């Protein structure tokens, strides 16, 4: 139970800061697409588990690798820029609605949420620091733990991430209800695209300026 609580707390703490997955869920909720927002949140929960697993398994290796290979950070910046641009351009492309596309939407939303959460170097660094603090002060989190403890921890991570995103989503829905004018509705993909580009700019500034 302790590992479950730690997982929930750390994931909620890391997810409380606005990120691409948060914006995606808020935008879906604001557009009245609650199910779509939930699918993105579930995917983001799986992405958060991936980051936590990387932090537990390869904490020292990942930290040293990022410090020694600046090109990896550049690659992340380029990936965020490309992803953000694609999200923005997507709105301007002709939309072809087919039955297969409709069937694939849940999987696409899960994958979207997963990528927005998993491809996130700042959150990976958060997990590296968080795991180090927990290991030094509270309990041991490593791949040597009993599988049941790890399952509790990762389930807690999933619950924490999804829970904080659901809170963001309900907030977005309330804000949307106050703005009944349809001209004020923000396009979901445009918001996500701008957010991803903003994250890329911030990361580039940290890499080359700060």
One Martini backbone bead per residue (centre of mass of N, CA, C, O) as a GRO file, in nm:
protein
  210
    1UNK     BB    1   0.056   0.064  -0.018
    2UNK     BB    2   0.296   0.258  -0.010
    3UNK     BB    3   0.367   0.239  -0.314
    4UNK     BB    4   0.101   0.347  -0.415
    5UNK     BB    5   0.118   0.627  -0.280
    6UNK     BB    6   0.384   0.714  -0.409
    7UNK     BB    7   0.288   0.697  -0.701
    8UNK     BB    8   0.057   0.901  -0.682
    9UNK     BB    9   0.216   1.143  -0.575
   10UNK     BB   10   0.433   1.173  -0.798
   11UNK     BB   11   0.241   1.191  -1.043
   12UNK     BB   12   0.077   1.434  -0.941
   13UNK     BB   13   0.314   1.626  -0.910
   14UNK     BB   14   0.417   1.613  -1.207
   15UNK     BB   15   0.116   1.672  -1.336
   16UNK     BB   16   0.051   1.966  -1.220
   17UNK     BB   17   0.216   2.062  -1.445
   18UNK     BB   18   0.193   2.205  -1.733
   19UNK     BB   19   0.128   2.019  -2.033
   20UNK     BB   20   0.053   1.856  -2.314
   21UNK     BB   21  -0.153   1.655  -2.185
   22UNK     BB   22  -0.316   1.864  -2.032
   23UNK     BB   23  -0.406   2.031  -2.278
   24UNK     BB   24  -0.549   1.801  -2.427
   25UNK     BB   25  -0.766   1.745  -2.210
   26UNK     BB   26  -0.882   2.029  -2.187
   27UNK     BB   27  -0.964   2.060  -2.485
   28UNK     BB   28  -1.158   1.820  -2.494
   29UNK     BB   29  -1.346   1.918  -2.267
   30UNK     BB   30  -1.414   2.199  -2.393
   31UNK     BB   31  -1.540   2.038  -2.656
   32UNK     BB   32  -1.710   1.787  -2.526
   33UNK     BB   33  -1.476   1.538  -2.514
   34UNK     BB   34  -1.461   1.320  -2.274
   35UNK     BB   35  -1.366   1.047  -2.393
   36UNK     BB   36  -1.119   1.157  -2.533
   37UNK     BB   37  -0.980   1.259  -2.275
   38UNK     BB   38  -0.960   0.980  -2.139
   39UNK     BB   39  -0.783   0.844  -2.351
   40UNK     BB   40  -0.543   1.035  -2.318
   41UNK     BB   41  -0.502   0.981  -2.014
   42UNK     BB   42  -0.438   0.679  -2.035
   43UNK     BB   43  -0.192   0.714  -2.216
   44UNK     BB   44  -0.038   0.897  -2.014
   45UNK     BB   45  -0.020   0.685  -1.791
   46UNK     BB   46   0.164   0.494  -1.954
   47UNK     BB   47   0.390   0.703  -2.003
   48UNK     BB   48   0.458   0.742  -1.701
   49UNK     BB   49   0.550   0.454  -1.651
   50UNK     BB   50   0.789   0.462  -1.843
   51UNK     BB   51   0.948   0.683  -1.691
   52UNK     BB   52   0.963   0.536  -1.419
   53UNK     BB   53   1.112   0.286  -1.526
   54UNK     BB   54   1.363   0.434  -1.628
   55UNK     BB   55   1.441   0.560  -1.355
   56UNK     BB   56   1.478   0.287  -1.204
   57UNK     BB   57   1.671   0.131  -1.409
   58UNK     BB   58   1.846   0.414  -1.543
   59UNK     BB   59   1.938   0.662  -1.378
   60UNK     BB   60   2.249   0.694  -1.421
   61UNK     BB   61   2.258   0.642  -1.726
   62UNK     BB   62   2.069   0.871  -1.818
   63UNK     BB   63   2.217   1.108  -1.690
   64UNK     BB   64   2.493   1.065  -1.830
   65UNK     BB   65   2.392   1.066  -2.122
   66UNK     BB   66   2.271   1.356  -2.125
   67UNK     BB   67   2.540   1.499  -2.044
   68UNK     BB   68   2.724   1.371  -2.290
   69UNK     BB   69   2.459   1.411  -2.500
   70UNK     BB   70   2.335   1.685  -2.653
   71UNK     BB   71   2.185   1.568  -2.909
   72UNK     BB   72   1.938   1.457  -2.761
   73UNK     BB   73   1.815   1.731  -2.688
   74UNK     BB   74   1.793   1.827  -2.979
   75UNK     BB   75   1.603   1.600  -3.070
   76UNK     BB   76   1.370   1.681  -2.885
   77UNK     BB   77   1.327   1.962  -3.000
   78UNK     BB   78   1.264   1.871  -3.289
   79UNK     BB   79   1.027   1.685  -3.218
   80UNK     BB   80   0.845   1.907  -3.097
   81UNK     BB   81   0.835   2.087  -3.346
   82UNK     BB   82   0.714   1.880  -3.542
   83UNK     BB   83   0.464   1.804  -3.379
   84UNK     BB   84   0.345   2.089  -3.357
   85UNK     BB   85   0.322   2.140  -3.663
   86UNK     BB   86   0.136   1.898  -3.727
   87UNK     BB   87  -0.100   1.984  -3.550
   88UNK     BB   88  -0.155   2.253  -3.702
   89UNK     BB   89  -0.178   2.140  -3.998
   90UNK     BB   90  -0.410   1.935  -3.964
   91UNK     BB   91  -0.648   2.147  -3.981
   92UNK     BB   92  -0.572   2.220  -4.306
   93UNK     BB   93  -0.654   1.945  -4.380
   94UNK     BB   94  -0.827   1.722  -4.531
   95UNK     BB   95  -1.111   1.539  -4.424
   96UNK     BB   96  -1.125   1.181  -4.390
   97UNK     BB   97  -1.412   0.981  -4.350
   98UNK     BB   98  -1.395   0.664  -4.208
   99UNK     BB   99  -1.454   0.373  -4.060
  100UNK     BB  100  -1.162   0.307  -3.983
  101UNK     BB  101  -1.102   0.576  -3.848
  102UNK     BB  102  -1.316   0.547  -3.627
  103UNK     BB  103  -1.196   0.282  -3.503
  104UNK     BB  104  -0.898   0.417  -3.445
  105UNK     BB  105  -0.930   0.650  -3.241
  106UNK     BB  106  -0.872   0.529  -2.960
  107UNK     BB  107  -0.578   0.450  -3.031
  108UNK     BB  108  -0.484   0.735  -3.108
  109UNK     BB  109  -0.536   0.864  -2.830
  110UNK     BB  110  -0.352   0.682  -2.668
  111UNK     BB  111  -0.096   0.748  -2.831
  112UNK     BB  112  -0.100   1.050  -2.783
  113UNK     BB  113  -0.079   1.040  -2.473
  114UNK     BB  114   0.179   0.875  -2.458
  115UNK     BB  115   0.371   1.070  -2.615
  116UNK     BB  116   0.322   1.329  -2.445
  117UNK     BB  117   0.444   1.184  -2.185
  118UNK     BB  118   0.708   1.022  -2.276
  119UNK     BB  119   0.808   1.270  -2.462
  120UNK     BB  120   0.966   1.407  -2.170
  121UNK     BB  121   1.243   1.521  -2.031
  122UNK     BB  122   1.156   1.683  -1.774
  123UNK     BB  123   0.999   1.440  -1.648
  124UNK     BB  124   1.235   1.247  -1.638
  125UNK     BB  125   1.399   1.422  -1.442
  126UNK     BB  126   1.194   1.415  -1.218
  127UNK     BB  127   1.209   1.105  -1.174
  128UNK     BB  128   1.506   1.089  -1.106
  129UNK     BB  129   1.488   1.267  -0.854
  130UNK     BB  130   1.256   1.125  -0.704
  131UNK     BB  131   1.388   0.845  -0.678
  132UNK     BB  132   1.637   0.942  -0.523
  133UNK     BB  133   1.486   1.055  -0.276
  134UNK     BB  134   1.338   0.796  -0.194
  135UNK     BB  135   1.593   0.617  -0.162
  136UNK     BB  136   1.734   0.812   0.062
  137UNK     BB  137   1.452   0.849   0.269
  138UNK     BB  138   1.260   0.585   0.247
  139UNK     BB  139   1.250   0.384  -0.007
  140UNK     BB  140   1.301   0.121  -0.229
  141UNK     BB  141   1.358   0.174  -0.587
  142UNK     BB  142   1.366  -0.124  -0.781
  143UNK     BB  143   1.412  -0.414  -0.975
  144UNK     BB  144   1.452  -0.589  -0.694
  145UNK     BB  145   1.179  -0.593  -0.633
  146UNK     BB  146   0.892  -0.696  -0.585
  147UNK     BB  147   0.646  -0.728  -0.812
  148UNK     BB  148   0.413  -0.627  -0.630
  149UNK     BB  149   0.538  -0.350  -0.561
  150UNK     BB  150   0.568  -0.248  -0.851
  151UNK     BB  151   0.271  -0.267  -0.927
  152UNK     BB  152   0.172  -0.067  -0.719
  153UNK     BB  153   0.340   0.171  -0.815
  154UNK     BB  154   0.241   0.183  -1.116
  155UNK     BB  155  -0.056   0.210  -1.046
  156UNK     BB  156  -0.017   0.478  -0.897
  157UNK     BB  157   0.091   0.634  -1.138
  158UNK     BB  158  -0.160   0.605  -1.311
  159UNK     BB  159  -0.363   0.732  -1.113
  160UNK     BB  160  -0.222   1.006  -1.077
  161UNK     BB  161  -0.223   1.097  -1.373
  162UNK     BB  162  -0.524   1.061  -1.439
  163UNK     BB  163  -0.636   1.229  -1.206
  164UNK     BB  164  -0.505   1.506  -1.280
  165UNK     BB  165  -0.632   1.514  -1.567
  166UNK     BB  166  -0.928   1.512  -1.473
  167UNK     BB  167  -0.910   1.780  -1.329
  168UNK     BB  168  -0.837   1.942  -1.576
  169UNK     BB  169  -1.089   1.861  -1.740
  170UNK     BB  170  -1.307   1.979  -1.546
  171UNK     BB  171  -1.201   2.268  -1.569
  172UNK     BB  172  -1.240   2.298  -1.877
  173UNK     BB  173  -1.545   2.249  -1.876
  174UNK     BB  174  -1.625   2.492  -1.698
  175UNK     BB  175  -1.503   2.706  -1.884
  176UNK     BB  176  -1.678   2.634  -2.133
  177UNK     BB  177  -1.959   2.692  -1.997
  178UNK     BB  178  -1.890   3.008  -1.976
  179UNK     BB  179  -1.835   2.974  -2.302
  180UNK     BB  180  -2.086   2.976  -2.536
  181UNK     BB  181  -1.924   3.092  -2.754
  182UNK     BB  182  -1.801   2.937  -3.036
  183UNK     BB  183  -1.568   3.146  -3.108
  184UNK     BB  184  -1.402   3.062  -2.826
  185UNK     BB  185  -1.315   2.805  -2.929
  186UNK     BB  186  -1.049   2.585  -2.907
  187UNK     BB  187  -0.835   2.422  -3.089
  188UNK     BB  188  -0.684   2.140  -3.006
  189UNK     BB  189  -0.439   2.110  -3.204
  190UNK     BB  190  -0.335   2.399  -3.178
  191UNK     BB  191  -0.272   2.396  -2.876
  192UNK     BB  192  -0.077   2.158  -2.881
  193UNK     BB  193   0.120   2.274  -3.086
  194UNK     BB  194   0.199   2.530  -2.926
  195UNK     BB  195   0.299   2.379  -2.676
  196UNK     BB  196   0.525   2.214  -2.810
  197UNK     BB  197   0.680   2.458  -2.918
  198UNK     BB  198   0.723   2.589  -2.641
  199UNK     BB  199   0.888   2.357  -2.520
  200UNK     BB  200   1.113   2.370  -2.733
  201UNK     BB  201   1.206   2.659  -2.669
  202UNK     BB  202   1.277   2.615  -2.371
  203UNK     BB  203   1.487   2.390  -2.422
  204UNK     BB  204   1.671   2.561  -2.604
  205UNK     BB  205   1.738   2.777  -2.393
  206UNK     BB  206   1.865   2.582  -2.187
  207UNK     BB  207   2.088   2.474  -2.387
  208UNK     BB  208   2.208   2.774  -2.511
  209UNK     BB  209   2.169   3.001  -2.276
  210UNK     BB  210   2.163   2.886  -1.967
   0.00000   0.00000   0.00000
